[in-house]
Amino acid sequence: MTRFVTSFEKLGRAEGQREIVLRLLNRKVGPLTHELRTRVTALSPEMLLSLSEALLDFTEQADLRAWLDQQDARQAS
């Protein structure tokens, strides 16, 4: 039997991903600034997945900021 995923289910998954990544970041680098939280919240599900792997190497919020800046530069080019 084929299962179809509704837009609502996709949205719920994306919100779940976002919440997990934010929790991991808070644990890894401390409470995020409003600016960083806003930037992370705006990421696509694909970028959140990439961030979930990259954050394992972060030690401070500057690492997150550098990663986000790098992603912005890639999208701009």
BELGIFEN-V77486 format. One record per pair of residues at least 12 apart in sequence whose ideal C-beta (glycine too) atoms are under 10 Angstrom apart, sorted by the first residue. I is the first residue (numbers start at 1). J is the second residue. D is the distance in whole Angstrom. If there is no record, write none. Layout:
i & j & d
I & J & D
I & J & D
//
This chain:
i & j & d
10 & 45 & 8
11 & 45 & 10
13 & 45 & 7
14 & 43 & 10
14 & 44 & 8
14 & 45 & 5
14 & 48 & 8
15 & 41 & 10
15 & 45 & 10
16 & 45 & 10
16 & 48 & 10
17 & 43 & 9
17 & 44 & 10
17 & 45 & 6
17 & 46 & 10
17 & 47 & 10
17 & 48 & 5
17 & 49 & 7
17 & 51 & 10
17 & 52 & 8
18 & 40 & 7
18 & 41 & 6
18 & 42 & 10
18 & 43 & 8
18 & 45 & 8
18 & 48 & 6
18 & 51 & 10
19 & 41 & 10
20 & 48 & 9
20 & 52 & 7
21 & 40 & 7
21 & 41 & 9
21 & 43 & 8
21 & 47 & 10
21 & 48 & 5
21 & 49 & 9
21 & 51 & 6
21 & 52 & 5
21 & 55 & 7
22 & 36 & 10
22 & 37 & 7
22 & 40 & 6
22 & 41 & 8
22 & 48 & 9
24 & 51 & 9
24 & 52 & 7
24 & 55 & 6
24 & 56 & 9
24 & 58 & 9
25 & 37 & 9
25 & 40 & 7
25 & 51 & 8
25 & 52 & 9
25 & 55 & 6
25 & 58 & 8
25 & 61 & 8
25 & 64 & 6
27 & 55 & 10
28 & 55 & 6
28 & 56 & 8
28 & 57 & 9
28 & 58 & 5
28 & 59 & 8
28 & 60 & 9
28 & 61 & 10
28 & 63 & 9
28 & 64 & 9
29 & 55 & 8
29 & 58 & 5
29 & 59 & 7
29 & 60 & 6
29 & 61 & 5
29 & 62 & 9
29 & 63 & 7
29 & 64 & 6
29 & 65 & 10
30 & 60 & 8
30 & 61 & 7
31 & 61 & 9
32 & 61 & 7
32 & 64 & 8
33 & 61 & 7
33 & 64 & 10
33 & 65 & 9
35 & 61 & 10
35 & 65 & 9
35 & 68 & 10
36 & 61 & 6
36 & 64 & 6
36 & 65 & 7
36 & 68 & 7
39 & 64 & 9
39 & 65 & 8
39 & 67 & 10
39 & 68 & 5
39 & 69 & 9
39 & 71 & 9
39 & 72 & 9
40 & 55 & 10
40 & 64 & 8
40 & 67 & 10
40 & 68 & 8
42 & 68 & 10
43 & 68 & 8
43 & 71 & 8
47 & 68 & 9
47 & 71 & 6
47 & 75 & 9
50 & 67 & 9
50 & 71 & 8
51 & 64 & 8
51 & 67 & 7
51 & 68 & 8
51 & 71 & 8
54 & 67 & 5
54 & 68 & 10
54 & 70 & 9
54 & 71 & 9
55 & 67 & 8
//
